[in-house]
């Protein structure tokens, strides 16, 4: 087995854990099954992660990064504020539709962390990451487009996190009913109404 830097090995094991958890469920996924999924020995796993809590936190962070990275790539200034915001939501939504198992896993991780003694702080960390990600996106876009918010950044970030969380779960339960374009347009109009762009 080729030697690999520890950070790269952790990423490999985290992605293997995501695949295993999405396939088998969080409670049924063991360190042994993750090591097998990654094609490494169990000792390599324990070298990279000293506890299951550390692994779960890495999985939560990585899943958040998966979603945030596609939104960041799409969230470049366009002709209007509405078009810019809509592009960000569309990128996120395309990711949900392309990777429903990953998004389903985020909800399972929340429930698992809340129910498993000693893991409760990971559920809180998960939702703090969502808020942090939205805060960063809002501040970056605000700087690029010279935006002024009608509400504090922290309020808008938490609102966006709660709103996308609810929409995602709604989609995973109901499926693609054909109404999502109108839903995203409505959300875009509402969010854009909380922001104003200074005239150039």
N, C-alpha and C positions, 0 to 999 in steps of 0.2 A: 504494500500500500504506500503510495507516494506521500511524502511529508507535505503538510500544508500549514501555512500560518494559522495560528489559533483563531484569529478573527474570521478568516475565511472558512475555517472548519465550523465555527459557531453558526455562520450564515447557512452552511450546507445542512447542518443538523436542524436548524430552525425551519428551513424550507421543507425538510423531510418530515418534521413534526406537523407542519401545516397540512401536508398531503395526508399523513396518517390520521390526524385528528378529523379532518374533513371527511375522510372515508369511513372511519371506524367509530367516531365520537370521542370526546375528550376523556370520559372516565375509562374507556376501554383501551386507550392508547398508553402503552407502557414504554419505559426507557428502552427496553429490549427491542420492541417493535420499531421505535424511531431509529435506533442504531441500524437495524436490518434495512429499513427503508433508505437510509443514507449510505448503506454499504460499508459501514465501519464497525469496529468492535465496540462492545459495551464499555470497555475501559476508556476508549476515545471519548465516548459520550460523557462519562463521569469526569474526565479531564477538562472538558469544555464547560460543563454545567455542574455545579456542586449541589443543586437541589432542583426539584420539579418546579418550585416557585420561580427560580431563575429562568428555566426554560419557558414557562407559561408567559412570563413578562416579555421575553424575547419574541415569542410568537405574537403577542398582542402588539408590540411595537412594530414588528415587521408587517403585519396585516394593515396597520394604520398607514405605514409608509407606502404600501402598495397603492392604496386609494389616493393618498395625498399627492404622490408623484405624478399621476396622470392628470390630476386637476391643475397642479402647478404648470405642467407643460401646456395645458390648454388655456390657462388664465392669463393671456397676454392682451394688452389693450387693443380694442377693436373700435369700429366707427362710433359706437354708442356704448354707454355704460350697460344698458340692457343686453346688448349683444355680447359684451364681455362676461357678464354674470351668467348669461344663458350658456355660453360655451363651457364655463367651469362646471355648471350643473350637468350639462350633457356628457361631459367627459366622465364625471363620477357615475352617472347613470349607465353609461356604456360599460363601465367596469363592473357594476352590479349585475348587469345582464350577462356579461361574459364570464363572470366568476361568482355565480350565486353560492356555490359551496363555501367559498372563503367568507362571504358576508354572513351566511348562516352560522359559520363557525364563530364569528365574533359574538353573536348572541349566546351561543352555547358556552363560550368562555366566560361571559358575564355571569350566567346562571351557575356555572361550575364554581367560579371564584366566590360567589356570594354564599354558596352552600357548603363549601369545603373549609373546615377549620384551618386557620392560618393563611388562607388565600384571599381573605376579604379585601385586603388593601389593593390587590391586583385589579379588582373590578373598579375601584375608585381611580386607580392609575389609568385604566383603560379610557375612562371618560374624561379624565384630565388631559390625556393625549389628544382626544378629539378636540377639546377646547383650545389646547395649545396650537394644534394644526390650523384651526380656523383663525385664530389670532394672527398667526404668521401670514396666512394667505391674505387676510384683510389688510394688514399693515403693509405688505409688499405691494398689493394692488393700489392701496391708498396713496403710497408714495409715487407710484408710476403715473397715476391718473389725477393726482392732486384732488383727492376726494375729501369731503367733509361728511362725517357721520351724524345722524340725528339721535343716535343712542351711543353709549360708551362701547368701545371695542369689546370689552369683556362680556357685555350683555348680548351684542350681536353674535359673538363667537359661540356663546352657549346656546343661543336661539338656533343658530344654523346647525349646531351639532344635534340638538334635540329634534329639529325638523327633518334633517336627512336620516337620522336614526329611525324615526317613525315612518317615513316614506319607504325606507328600505325594507323594514319589517312588513309593511303593508304589501309591497311588491312580492316579497318572498312567500307570503301567505296566499295572496289572491292571484298572482301571476300577471302576465301581460294582458290586460283587459282592453288595450287600445286607447286608454284614456290618459296615458302617461305624458304624452306631448302637451296636452292641455294643462295637466297638473304642473309640469315643469314651467310652462309659460306663466301660470298663475303665481307660482313661487318666485320666479324671476321678477315679475312686476312688483310683488310685495317687497322683496329684498331691495330692489332698486329704489323703491320709495323711501327706504330708510337711509339712503345715501344720496348726496348731491355732488356733482362734479363742478368745480369752478370753471368758469369760461376761460378758454386759452388766451 
